[in-house]
Amino acid sequence: MKRNILVPRGSQSTGTPRQRRPHTCASRLTAVAPVLGAALVLVPPTVAVADSAPVGTAPAASSNQIRLPLMPSSLTSASTACTKPSKVHVDAVPWAQQSLGLGRVGRYTTGSGITVGVVDTGVAPGAERLAGRVEATGSAAGDCVGHGTFVAGLIAASPSPGGGLSGVAPGARIVAERGTDQVGTAGAAAVAQGIRAAVQDGATVVDVSAALPARTQELTAALAFAADHDALVVAPAVPDGTVQGNGAGGSAAAADYWPAAADGVLSVLDVDINGARAQDAYVPLHADLAAPGSGITGIGPAGSGLYVGNGPSLAAAFVAGAAALVRAHLPELTAPQVAARLKGTAAPAAVPLLDPYNALSAVLPTTRPAPGGSSTAVHLAAPAEESGSARRAVLLGAGCALLVLLVGAGAALARVHRSRRAVGEGLRRRTT
């Protein structure tokens, strides 16, 4: 069971980067905040479920506002109409993609060849920017809520021709598995079955949007199945929404949520454009990484318009996309090594901030070889056995060198002798 940190909330930042190594992710959060805050206002529609209330402070209002409909995490009841198509389009690059530096990662990989499982409300196979790259069968091929399609778009949506929104790994494929009922309520049995099915369908990264209050044997077995097949599971450290928004009132005590609290699962927390969280947000006992999760722009199951969403499940999607990039760029890494690389290259903070570019470009120290393993010492080759002729040639050369030395020494002694005799004769002449 993971035990590590308490997560800062409210206006408090998630940490100030240390001067340990160059990172740009944390600085980009503060760099884009005043610019995007003045240009883009993301507000929910008139009717919205309490479960989907904004998690962070919305960007400040301006005269040049763009209003996006809210993408809910679930519907209020089975009689609630499905999420309607959005008619709003945004050409600008969203703040989350800017803060993650996604414009630079394409030089390394787009995630092509990697399959990411999305265990959520289903994914619409015909969703714009995902069409042709979604495998979904049964109930997972329908997404009345829209949240699963929204999450899949954050992971793998292809960029629009004029720029703007793009998924983290636009070359990756999506396999959709349902982890909820038709209105978006998650259950341990459905999540466990979704994880197993995604791994069986070839997913090497599995993104789970649920954060359940308790673990079950079925869920534990599904996570073990994923680990045995070298699949990395990514999940939000806490549920979407706020404590007050879900009727509890006040602030929640720190707690574990599953599957994120299980060993081997990469747990993710959400931050807003200022790197902070709401006072009434759920708090985990531990989180491995933080990523954007408030005021997030994404696609829906129908139409070409965009939505705004909130919550740690969206932050987990960004991390899952980054995991797909690493698995494509460094295919020799195992699932635990991919998780370690994402954590080791994150920007330093109370909860380290995801940095996809650094995860792809950084050169990390290698581990020492195990005892008895191969050595990295340099070994010189043994000299070749000498033949008889070679040995005679060496002796002849040595003899010649010695003769030269003797001749030179004799000549030097002769010069010294002549010099001394000349000095003696000169002294005799002076005394006579």
C-alpha positions as CSV (number, residue, x, y, z in Angstrom):
1,M,0.0,0.0,0.0
2,K,1.4,3.4,-1.0
3,R,2.1,6.0,1.7
4,N,3.9,9.1,0.8
5,I,2.6,12.7,0.9
6,L,-0.3,14.9,1.7
7,V,-1.3,17.0,-1.2
8,P,-1.5,20.8,-1.0
9,R,-4.9,22.4,-1.9
10,G,-6.4,25.7,-2.4
11,S,-4.3,28.5,-3.7
12,Q,-1.1,26.9,-2.5
13,S,1.1,25.7,-5.3
14,T,2.2,22.1,-5.7
15,G,5.8,23.1,-5.2
16,T,8.6,25.2,-6.5
17,P,11.0,23.5,-8.8
18,R,14.5,23.0,-7.4
19,Q,17.6,23.7,-9.4
20,R,18.4,20.0,-9.6
21,R,18.0,19.7,-13.4
22,P,16.4,21.8,-16.1
23,H,12.6,21.5,-16.3
24,T,10.2,23.6,-18.1
25,C,6.8,22.0,-17.2
26,A,6.3,23.8,-13.9
27,S,7.4,27.1,-15.3
28,R,5.0,26.7,-18.3
29,L,2.1,26.5,-15.9
30,T,2.7,30.0,-14.6
31,A,3.8,31.3,-18.1
32,V,0.5,30.4,-19.8
33,A,-1.8,31.3,-17.0
34,P,-2.1,35.1,-17.6
35,V,-2.2,34.7,-21.3
36,L,-4.9,32.0,-21.5
37,G,-6.8,33.3,-18.6
38,A,-7.5,36.5,-20.5
39,A,-8.4,34.8,-23.7
40,L,-10.4,31.7,-22.8
41,V,-13.2,31.3,-20.3
42,L,-14.5,27.8,-19.7
43,V,-17.9,27.6,-18.0
44,P,-20.4,24.8,-17.5
45,P,-23.8,24.9,-19.2
46,T,-27.0,25.8,-17.4
47,V,-27.7,22.2,-16.5
48,A,-24.8,20.2,-15.1
49,V,-24.5,17.3,-12.7
50,A,-23.0,18.2,-9.3
51,D,-20.4,15.4,-9.9
52,S,-18.9,17.5,-12.6
53,A,-18.5,20.8,-10.8
54,P,-15.3,22.7,-11.7
55,V,-12.3,21.5,-9.6
56,G,-10.2,24.6,-9.8
57,T,-10.6,28.3,-10.3
58,A,-11.8,29.2,-13.8
59,P,-9.6,31.6,-15.8
60,A,-10.6,35.2,-15.3
61,A,-13.4,36.7,-17.5
62,S,-12.7,39.0,-20.3
63,S,-14.6,40.6,-23.1
64,N,-13.3,38.0,-25.6
65,Q,-14.9,34.9,-24.0
66,I,-15.4,31.4,-25.5
67,R,-18.0,29.3,-23.6
68,L,-17.7,25.6,-23.9
69,P,-20.3,23.1,-22.7
70,L,-19.3,20.9,-19.8
71,M,-18.4,17.2,-20.3
72,P,-19.9,15.4,-17.2
73,S,-18.3,12.4,-15.5
74,S,-21.7,10.8,-15.2
75,L,-25.4,11.5,-15.8
76,T,-27.9,12.1,-13.0
77,S,-30.1,9.2,-13.9
78,A,-31.0,6.8,-16.7
79,S,-33.7,9.2,-17.9
80,T,-31.2,12.0,-18.4
81,A,-30.6,12.7,-22.1
82,C,-27.2,11.8,-23.5
83,T,-24.6,14.6,-23.8
84,K,-25.5,16.8,-26.7
85,P,-23.0,17.5,-29.5
86,S,-21.0,20.7,-29.0
87,K,-21.2,23.5,-31.6
88,V,-18.2,25.4,-30.2
89,H,-14.8,25.3,-31.9
90,V,-11.5,26.6,-30.5
91,D,-8.5,27.0,-32.8
92,A,-6.0,28.0,-30.0
93,V,-3.8,25.4,-28.3
94,P,-5.4,24.7,-24.9
95,W,-3.4,25.6,-21.8
96,A,-2.9,22.0,-20.7
97,Q,-1.2,21.0,-24.0
98,Q,0.9,24.2,-23.8
99,S,2.0,23.5,-20.2
100,L,2.9,19.9,-21.1
101,G,5.0,21.0,-24.0
102,L,3.3,18.6,-26.4
103,G,4.5,20.6,-29.4
104,R,8.0,19.3,-28.9
105,V,7.4,15.6,-28.3
106,G,6.5,14.7,-31.9
107,R,10.1,14.8,-33.0
108,Y,10.6,11.6,-30.9
109,T,7.4,9.7,-31.4
110,T,3.6,10.0,-31.8
111,G,2.9,6.7,-29.9
112,S,2.4,4.8,-33.1
113,G,2.3,1.0,-32.5
114,I,1.0,1.3,-29.0
115,T,-2.5,0.4,-27.9
116,V,-4.0,2.2,-24.9
117,G,-7.0,0.7,-23.0
118,V,-9.6,3.2,-21.8
119,V,-11.8,1.8,-19.0
120,D,-14.6,4.4,-18.7
121,T,-18.0,5.1,-20.1
122,G,-17.2,3.7,-23.5
123,V,-15.6,5.4,-26.6
124,A,-17.5,6.3,-29.7
125,P,-15.6,4.6,-32.6
126,G,-16.6,7.3,-35.1
127,A,-15.6,10.3,-32.9
128,E,-13.8,12.9,-34.9
129,R,-10.0,12.8,-34.5
130,L,-10.2,9.2,-33.3
131,A,-11.9,7.5,-36.3
132,G,-10.1,4.5,-37.5
133,R,-8.0,4.0,-34.4
134,V,-10.7,2.9,-31.9
135,E,-11.5,-0.8,-31.1
136,A,-14.8,-1.0,-29.2
137,T,-17.3,-3.8,-29.0
138,G,-20.6,-4.3,-27.2
139,S,-21.6,-1.7,-24.8
140,A,-18.2,-0.1,-24.9
141,A,-18.9,1.1,-28.5
142,G,-21.6,3.4,-27.2
143,D,-20.9,6.5,-25.1
144,C,-24.0,8.3,-23.9
145,V,-22.1,10.2,-21.2
146,G,-19.2,11.2,-23.5
147,H,-16.6,11.0,-20.7
148,G,-14.8,8.0,-22.1
149,T,-14.5,9.6,-25.6
150,F,-13.3,12.8,-24.0
151,V,-10.6,10.9,-22.1
152,A,-9.6,8.9,-25.3
153,G,-9.2,12.2,-27.1
154,L,-6.8,13.6,-24.5
155,I,-4.7,10.5,-25.0
156,A,-4.8,10.1,-28.8
157,A,-6.8,12.7,-30.7
158,S,-5.2,13.6,-34.0
159,P,-4.4,17.4,-34.3
160,S,-6.8,19.5,-36.3
161,P,-5.5,20.9,-39.7
162,G,-5.2,24.4,-38.3
163,G,-3.6,23.4,-35.0
164,G,-5.2,23.7,-31.6
165,L,-6.2,20.6,-29.7
166,S,-4.2,17.4,-30.0
167,G,-3.9,14.2,-27.9
168,V,-0.6,13.4,-26.2
169,A,0.0,10.4,-28.4
170,P,-1.9,11.0,-31.6
171,G,-0.4,7.9,-33.3
172,A,-1.7,5.5,-30.6
173,R,-4.7,3.2,-30.9
174,I,-7.5,3.0,-28.4
175,V,-9.2,-0.1,-27.1
176,A,-12.4,0.9,-25.3
177,E,-13.7,-1.1,-22.3
178,R,-16.7,-0.2,-20.2
179,G,-16.0,0.3,-16.5
180,T,-19.3,1.9,-15.7
181,D,-23.0,1.4,-16.2
182,Q,-24.9,3.3,-18.8
183,V,-25.1,6.6,-16.8
184,G,-21.4,6.5,-15.8
185,T,-21.4,5.0,-12.3
186,A,-18.3,2.9,-11.9
187,G,-18.2,-0.4,-10.1
188,A,-15.3,-2.6,-9.0
189,A,-16.5,-5.6,-11.0
190,A,-16.9,-3.6,-14.2
191,V,-13.5,-1.9,-13.7
192,A,-11.8,-5.2,-13.1
193,Q,-13.4,-6.8,-16.1
194,G,-12.4,-3.7,-18.2
195,I,-8.8,-4.0,-17.2
196,R,-8.6,-7.7,-18.0
197,A,-10.3,-7.2,-21.4
198,A,-8.1,-4.3,-22.4
199,V,-4.9,-6.3,-21.6
200,Q,-6.3,-9.3,-23.5
201,D,-7.0,-7.0,-26.5
202,G,-3.3,-5.9,-26.6
203,A,-3.2,-2.8,-24.5
204,T,0.2,-2.1,-22.9
205,V,-1.1,1.0,-21.2
206,V,-4.5,0.9,-19.4
207,D,-6.1,4.2,-18.4
208,V,-8.8,3.7,-15.7
209,S,-11.0,6.8,-14.9
210,A,-12.6,5.4,-11.7
211,A,-11.4,6.0,-8.1
212,L,-13.2,3.5,-5.9
213,P,-13.4,3.7,-2.1
214,A,-12.4,0.1,-1.5
215,R,-10.5,-2.7,-3.2
216,T,-11.9,-6.1,-4.0
217,Q,-10.3,-9.5,-4.7
218,E,-11.6,-9.2,-8.3
219,L,-9.9,-5.8,-8.8
220,T,-6.7,-7.1,-7.2
221,A,-6.7,-10.1,-9.5
222,A,-7.2,-7.9,-12.5
223,L,-4.3,-5.7,-11.6
224,A,-2.1,-8.8,-11.1
225,F,-3.2,-10.0,-14.6
226,A,-2.1,-6.7,-16.1
227,A,1.3,-6.8,-14.3
228,D,1.8,-10.4,-15.5
229,H,1.3,-9.2,-19.1
230,D,3.6,-6.1,-18.6
231,A,0.7,-3.6,-19.0
232,L,1.0,-0.3,-17.1
233,V,-2.2,0.8,-15.3
234,V,-2.8,4.5,-14.8
235,A,-5.6,5.8,-12.5
236,P,-6.7,9.0,-10.7
237,A,-5.6,9.2,-7.1
238,V,-9.0,10.6,-6.1
239,P,-12.5,10.7,-7.5
240,D,-13.7,13.4,-9.9
241,G,-15.7,16.3,-8.5
242,T,-15.6,17.9,-5.1
243,V,-16.6,16.8,-1.6
244,Q,-19.4,19.5,-1.4
245,G,-20.4,18.7,-4.9
246,N,-21.1,15.1,-4.0
247,G,-23.2,16.0,-0.9
248,A,-20.6,15.3,1.8
249,G,-20.0,18.9,2.7
250,G,-16.8,20.4,4.1
251,S,-13.4,18.9,3.3
252,A,-12.6,15.2,3.0
253,A,-10.0,13.5,5.1
254,A,-7.1,12.0,3.1
255,A,-7.9,8.5,1.9
256,D,-6.8,5.7,-0.5
257,Y,-8.8,5.1,-3.6
258,W,-8.6,2.1,-5.9
259,P,-7.1,1.0,-8.2
260,A,-4.7,4.0,-7.9
261,A,-3.6,3.0,-4.3
262,A,-2.5,-0.5,-5.4
263,D,1.2,-1.2,-5.9
264,G,2.3,-1.0,-9.5
265,V,-0.4,1.4,-10.5
266,L,0.6,4.9,-11.5
267,S,-1.6,7.3,-9.4
268,V,-2.3,10.8,-10.7
269,L,-3.6,14.0,-9.2
270,D,-5.1,17.0,-11.0
271,V,-3.8,20.6,-10.9
272,D,-5.3,23.8,-12.4
273,I,-3.6,26.4,-14.6
274,N,-1.9,27.9,-11.4
275,G,-0.7,24.5,-10.2
276,A,-3.2,24.4,-7.4
277,R,-6.3,22.4,-6.3
278,A,-9.7,23.4,-4.9
279,Q,-10.2,23.6,-1.1
280,D,-13.0,21.0,-1.3
281,A,-11.3,18.6,-3.6
282,Y,-10.8,15.0,-2.5
283,V,-7.3,14.3,-1.0
284,P,-5.3,11.1,-1.4
285,L,-2.7,9.7,1.0
286,H,-0.3,9.4,-2.0
287,A,0.0,10.4,-5.6
288,D,2.8,9.6,-8.0
289,L,2.4,12.4,-10.5
290,A,0.3,15.6,-11.1
291,A,-1.0,16.7,-14.5
292,P,-3.5,19.3,-15.8
293,G,-7.1,18.4,-14.7
294,S,-9.1,21.6,-14.5
295,G,-10.5,23.6,-17.4
296,I,-9.5,20.9,-19.9
297,T,-10.6,21.2,-23.5
298,G,-11.5,17.9,-25.3
299,I,-13.6,16.2,-27.9
300,G,-17.0,14.5,-27.6
301,P,-18.6,11.4,-29.0
302,A,-20.4,13.2,-31.8
303,G,-19.8,16.3,-33.9
304,S,-16.6,18.3,-34.2
305,G,-17.2,20.7,-31.4
306,L,-15.3,20.8,-28.1
307,Y,-16.1,20.6,-24.4
308,V,-14.5,21.5,-21.1
309,G,-13.9,18.9,-18.4
310,N,-12.5,18.7,-14.9
311,G,-11.1,16.1,-12.6
312,P,-8.2,13.8,-11.9
313,S,-9.5,11.3,-14.4
314,L,-8.5,13.8,-17.1
315,A,-5.0,14.2,-15.5
316,A,-4.6,10.4,-15.6
317,A,-5.4,10.5,-19.3
318,F,-2.5,12.9,-19.9
319,V,-0.2,10.5,-18.0
320,A,-1.5,7.5,-19.9
321,G,-0.7,9.3,-23.2
322,A,2.8,10.1,-22.0
323,A,3.3,6.4,-21.0
324,A,2.3,5.5,-24.6
325,L,4.9,7.8,-25.9
326,V,7.6,6.3,-23.7
327,R,6.6,2.7,-24.6
328,A,6.8,3.6,-28.3
329,H,10.1,5.5,-28.0
330,L,11.8,3.0,-25.6
331,P,10.2,-0.3,-26.4
332,E,12.8,-2.2,-24.3
333,L,11.4,-0.7,-21.0
334,T,9.1,-2.8,-18.9
335,A,5.9,-1.4,-17.4
336,P,7.6,-0.6,-14.0
337,Q,10.5,1.0,-15.8
338,V,8.1,3.2,-17.8
339,A,6.4,4.3,-14.6
340,A,9.8,5.0,-13.0
341,R,10.9,7.0,-15.9
342,L,7.8,9.2,-15.9
343,K,8.3,9.8,-12.2
344,G,12.1,10.3,-12.4
345,T,11.8,12.9,-15.2
346,A,8.9,14.9,-13.8
347,A,9.3,18.5,-12.6
348,P,10.1,18.6,-8.9
349,A,7.1,19.6,-6.8
350,A,5.1,18.3,-3.8
351,V,3.5,16.0,-6.3
352,P,5.9,15.9,-9.3
353,L,4.5,17.4,-12.4
354,L,4.4,15.3,-15.6
355,D,6.9,16.3,-18.2
356,P,6.4,14.3,-21.4
357,Y,9.3,15.9,-23.3
358,N,11.8,15.2,-20.5
359,A,10.5,11.6,-20.3
360,L,11.5,11.1,-23.9
361,S,14.7,13.1,-24.1
362,A,16.4,12.7,-20.7
363,V,19.4,10.5,-20.3
364,L,19.0,8.7,-16.9
365,P,21.8,6.9,-15.0
366,T,22.0,3.2,-15.7
367,T,21.9,0.6,-12.9
368,R,25.0,-1.2,-11.8
369,P,25.4,-4.8,-13.1
370,A,24.3,-7.5,-10.7
371,P,27.0,-9.5,-8.9
372,G,28.4,-12.1,-11.2
373,G,26.9,-10.3,-14.2
374,S,28.8,-8.9,-17.1
375,S,31.5,-6.4,-16.3
376,T,31.9,-3.0,-17.9
377,A,35.7,-3.0,-17.3
378,V,38.0,-2.7,-20.3
379,H,39.9,-5.9,-21.1
380,L,43.1,-5.8,-23.2
381,A,43.7,-8.6,-25.7
382,A,46.5,-11.0,-24.8
383,P,49.7,-10.6,-27.0
384,A,50.1,-13.0,-29.9
385,E,52.7,-15.7,-29.5
386,E,56.0,-14.6,-31.1
387,S,57.6,-16.7,-33.9
388,G,61.4,-17.6,-33.9
389,S,62.2,-15.2,-36.7
390,A,60.4,-12.4,-34.9
391,R,62.4,-13.2,-31.8
392,R,65.7,-13.0,-33.8
393,A,64.7,-9.7,-35.3
394,V,64.1,-8.3,-31.9
395,L,67.5,-9.5,-30.6
396,L,69.3,-8.1,-33.7
397,G,67.6,-4.7,-33.2
398,A,68.5,-4.7,-29.6
399,G,72.1,-5.5,-30.4
400,C,72.3,-2.7,-33.0
401,A,70.9,-0.2,-30.5
402,L,73.5,-1.3,-27.9
403,L,76.3,-0.9,-30.5
404,V,75.1,2.6,-31.3
405,L,75.1,3.5,-27.6
406,L,78.7,2.1,-27.1
407,V,80.0,4.0,-30.1
408,G,78.4,7.2,-28.9
409,A,79.8,6.8,-25.4
410,G,83.4,6.2,-26.8
411,A,83.2,9.3,-28.9
412,A,82.0,11.3,-25.9
413,L,84.9,10.0,-23.7
414,A,87.4,10.9,-26.4
415,R,86.1,14.4,-26.6
416,V,86.4,14.8,-22.8
417,H,89.9,13.4,-22.9
418,R,91.0,15.9,-25.6
419,S,89.4,18.8,-23.8
420,R,91.2,17.9,-20.5
421,R,94.6,17.6,-22.4
422,A,94.0,21.0,-24.0
423,V,93.3,22.6,-20.7
424,G,96.5,21.1,-19.2
425,E,98.7,22.3,-22.0
426,G,97.2,25.8,-21.6
427,L,98.0,25.9,-17.9
428,R,101.6,24.7,-18.5
429,R,102.2,27.5,-21.0
430,R,101.0,30.1,-18.6
431,T,103.3,29.0,-15.8
432,T,106.4,29.0,-18.0
